[in-house]
Amino acid sequence: MTSSKLVEFPSPQGAAASLPRALPMKSDLVEQASKVVSDIPLLINLVSKRVRQLNQGRPPLIQVTGRMGQADIALTEIIEGKVIPNLPEDADE
């Protein structure tokens, strides 16, 4: 293959610079939330769904302080018991 067949695309420097950067989750909040919801896949799904709700405009259920990202807000809500998993009832009962 010759280099004449390659097409170069300009990098979207302006577009990438205008996107908001997500703040990383605080590891201490992840540890605390994992004590409340010990099933890690369930915790991941719960945080993911709550972050999606927050990004769609739902208000936080806690007082937001400092530089809290959406995931930090979701984790804190889980730690404080404001967001709980909706588990199905056992069929045996």
C-alpha positions in Angstrom: 0.0 0.0 0.0 1.4 3.4 -0.9 1.1 6.5 1.2 -0.8 8.3 -1.6 -3.9 6.2 -0.8 -4.0 7.5 2.8 -6.4 10.3 3.6 -5.5 12.5 6.5 -8.2 14.1 8.6 -7.7 17.2 10.6 -7.8 16.6 14.4 -10.8 18.2 16.1 -8.8 20.4 18.4 -11.5 23.0 18.8 -14.3 20.5 19.4 -12.4 18.5 21.9 -11.3 21.5 23.8 -14.9 22.7 24.2 -16.2 19.4 25.7 -16.5 19.4 29.5 -14.1 17.1 31.3 -15.5 14.5 33.7 -14.0 14.5 37.1 -12.7 11.2 38.3 -14.5 9.4 41.1 -13.0 9.7 44.6 -11.8 6.3 45.7 -12.9 6.7 49.3 -16.5 7.2 48.1 -16.3 4.0 46.0 -15.0 2.1 49.1 -17.8 3.5 51.3 -20.5 2.8 48.7 -19.2 -0.8 48.3 -19.9 -1.3 52.0 -23.5 -0.3 51.4 -24.0 -2.2 48.2 -21.6 -5.1 48.3 -22.6 -6.6 44.9 -20.1 -4.7 42.7 -21.9 -5.2 39.3 -25.1 -3.9 41.0 -23.2 -0.9 42.5 -21.8 -0.1 39.0 -25.3 -0.2 37.4 -26.8 1.9 40.2 -24.1 4.6 39.9 -24.4 4.5 36.1 -28.1 4.9 36.1 -28.0 7.7 38.7 -25.3 9.6 36.7 -27.5 9.3 33.6 -30.4 10.8 35.5 -28.2 13.6 36.8 -26.9 14.4 33.3 -30.5 14.5 32.1 -31.3 17.3 34.6 -32.6 15.5 37.7 -31.6 17.4 40.9 -29.1 15.9 43.3 -30.6 14.5 46.5 -27.7 15.7 48.6 -26.0 19.1 49.2 -23.3 19.3 46.5 -20.0 20.7 47.9 -16.7 21.6 46.2 -15.8 19.9 43.0 -18.1 16.9 43.0 -18.5 15.1 39.8 -21.8 13.4 38.8 -20.4 10.0 40.0 -19.3 11.5 43.3 -22.9 12.8 43.8 -24.3 9.4 42.9 -21.9 7.6 45.3 -22.7 10.0 48.1 -26.4 9.5 47.6 -25.9 5.7 47.8 -23.8 6.1 51.0 -26.4 8.3 52.7 -29.2 5.9 51.7 -30.9 8.4 49.4 -30.6 6.0 46.4 -31.1 2.3 47.0 -31.3 -0.6 44.6 -34.7 -1.8 43.6 -34.3 -5.5 44.1 -37.1 -7.9 43.1 -38.9 -9.7 45.8 -38.1 -13.4 46.3 -40.7 -15.6 44.6 -40.4 -18.2 47.5 -42.0 -15.9 50.1 
